Amino acid sequence: MRAPTREQVVAKLPALAALAQRAVAAGEVPGVAIAVVLGDETLFVEGFGLRQTGRPEPVGPDTVFQVASLSKAVTATVVAALVGAGLVDWDARVADLDPAFRLSEPYPTAAVTVRDFLNHRSGLPGSAGDDLEDLGFNRDAILPRLRLVRPSSSFRAGYAYSNFGFTEGAIAAARPTGKPWEIVAREHLFDPLGMNATSMVHRDFLARPDRAALHVRVADAWVARLTRDPDAQAPAGGVSSSARDLARWLRLVVNAGQFEGRQRIPSAALAEMHKPLMARGPNPVTGGASFYGLGWNVEYGRHGTVWGHAGAFSVGAQTLVAIHPGAKLGLVVLTNGFPSGVPEGLAGSFADLVFDGQVSRSWLQEWGAAYGGLFAPSLAAAKAANAAPADATGSLPLAAYMGRYANAYAGEAVVAAVDGALTLTLGPQPGRTYPLRHVDRDRFASFPDAEMPDRPSAIRFAIGRGGQADAVTVDALDSNGLGTLARVPD
């Protein structure tokens, strides 16, 4: 496919802006910021809509967004800079870099590399550690607990998208510097490129006066009611940045490590990021064959090879980076709402405009439908599974369930009675307390999901011979079989 000229790309930018404006006007997202680069030039950077609904401040090129898992592509670039500087190797063993780290089995522990973790092929299940982060545990508490999680596949035999596996890979890669990951990212990527509004520390995002709030849909309206502190998984999801800053990063990547006339990262180190190592199956909307490299998706579709990565917080952010390497064309789309089809829809539409001259399909609507129906089946299933049966029986006296429970993964839980109903407190002190609703005999339901407060999750007590609960199983912690906590004797 012939690469478009600069004039051809520039000619389609007004159409891209019009699509973004229409998406905001139609209420598909509260705000969006877009950057387009070609080679070592930023051709377009602009914002549309509002930073927060109900307030007048507009989104602009310098509005800082939380970019969620788009962070993985940024982090891979930081690691490439370390590789290029000779500080670490993609195939360095984590056991040598971080000797205290453990997986559940000896061989993967000894053999797993930075490459394995950034490619999601360590065998670690995708959800490992996410549940602990939801309870408020920090990175130093979560990473050691990964040794308790059984693998979801044989080592290097399966792909499982793991935030905390990815985080460990990046943390290990930074260890030869003797500095914290967040400082390494700033010194090896953000500062050299002049990305002055970019950080991997949540408090830096909160300190930005020009920042976008997170929004979720409530009764068909966008509402900014939730927040997200991703510091525990900063390499995997903790970047905050602006469209203008990310355009500088895009220029580096599309130019194989060159930026403003200087080779900032060796091209060989960067090229490793885009090797298609693990198959992900076809793209659910485009049908293109999709693979995972190192912090990047590699897809082969209607316009040839595309390097990219999406990001989303279900509490209210959705982002995308897409690079057409043959054309040295890059696009980043940042939004402050979830769910929507805006990032992928704009990227697909713009690619059609540039390469074909016209949009081939209703990409915004198709991606909107894909994301809009993402949680409906699981929500319906959770409600059905936690509905009281017609022949439900009453619970035992509440004192039979009350007490302290614990396991090595989740730590301590406290079941107490408040105003005649049970509560469950989990997580690091002071903990997070959830009211329990009785379902049937020794089964209750909690509502731990902040994004979907009406989504129930089962709490099951196992009653011992003395008529008192010996253990409690918390379904929200049980995706990897680690949700059963034993009673702690008084």
Secondary structure as GFF3:
##gff-version 3
##sequence-region A 1 490
A	DSSP	alpha_helix	6	25	.	.	.	ID=ss1
A	DSSP	beta_strand	31	38	.	.	.	ID=ss2
A	DSSP	beta_strand	41	49	.	.	.	ID=ss3
A	DSSP	beta_strand	64	66	.	.	.	ID=ss4
A	DSSP	three_ten_helix	68	70	.	.	.	ID=ss5
A	DSSP	alpha_helix	71	84	.	.	.	ID=ss6
A	DSSP	alpha_helix	94	97	.	.	.	ID=ss7
A	DSSP	alpha_helix	106	111	.	.	.	ID=ss8
A	DSSP	alpha_helix	114	118	.	.	.	ID=ss9
A	DSSP	alpha_helix	130	134	.	.	.	ID=ss10
A	DSSP	alpha_helix	139	145	.	.	.	ID=ss11
A	DSSP	three_ten_helix	146	148	.	.	.	ID=ss12
A	DSSP	alpha_helix	163	174	.	.	.	ID=ss13
A	DSSP	three_ten_helix	175	177	.	.	.	ID=ss14
A	DSSP	alpha_helix	181	185	.	.	.	ID=ss15
A	DSSP	pi_helix	186	190	.	.	.	ID=ss16
A	DSSP	alpha_helix	191	193	.	.	.	ID=ss17
A	DSSP	alpha_helix	202	207	.	.	.	ID=ss18
A	DSSP	beta_strand	216	218	.	.	.	ID=ss19
A	DSSP	beta_strand	221	223	.	.	.	ID=ss20
A	DSSP	three_ten_helix	231	233	.	.	.	ID=ss21
A	DSSP	alpha_helix	234	237	.	.	.	ID=ss22
A	DSSP	beta_strand	240	242	.	.	.	ID=ss23
A	DSSP	alpha_helix	243	254	.	.	.	ID=ss24
A	DSSP	beta_strand	258	259	.	.	.	ID=ss25
A	DSSP	beta_strand	262	263	.	.	.	ID=ss26
A	DSSP	alpha_helix	267	271	.	.	.	ID=ss27
A	DSSP	three_ten_helix	272	274	.	.	.	ID=ss28
A	DSSP	beta_strand	278	282	.	.	.	ID=ss29
A	DSSP	beta_strand	289	292	.	.	.	ID=ss30
A	DSSP	beta_strand	297	301	.	.	.	ID=ss31
A	DSSP	beta_strand	304	313	.	.	.	ID=ss32
A	DSSP	beta_strand	317	324	.	.	.	ID=ss33
A	DSSP	beta_strand	329	335	.	.	.	ID=ss34
A	DSSP	alpha_helix	342	356	.	.	.	ID=ss35
A	DSSP	alpha_helix	363	372	.	.	.	ID=ss36
A	DSSP	alpha_helix	376	385	.	.	.	ID=ss37
A	DSSP	three_ten_helix	398	400	.	.	.	ID=ss38
A	DSSP	beta_strand	403	407	.	.	.	ID=ss39
A	DSSP	beta_strand	411	418	.	.	.	ID=ss40
A	DSSP	beta_strand	421	426	.	.	.	ID=ss41
A	DSSP	beta_strand	432	435	.	.	.	ID=ss42
A	DSSP	beta_strand	437	440	.	.	.	ID=ss43
A	DSSP	beta_strand	443	446	.	.	.	ID=ss44
A	DSSP	beta_strand	457	463	.	.	.	ID=ss45
A	DSSP	beta_strand	469	474	.	.	.	ID=ss46
A	DSSP	three_ten_helix	475	477	.	.	.	ID=ss47
A	DSSP	beta_strand	484	487	.	.	.	ID=ss48
###
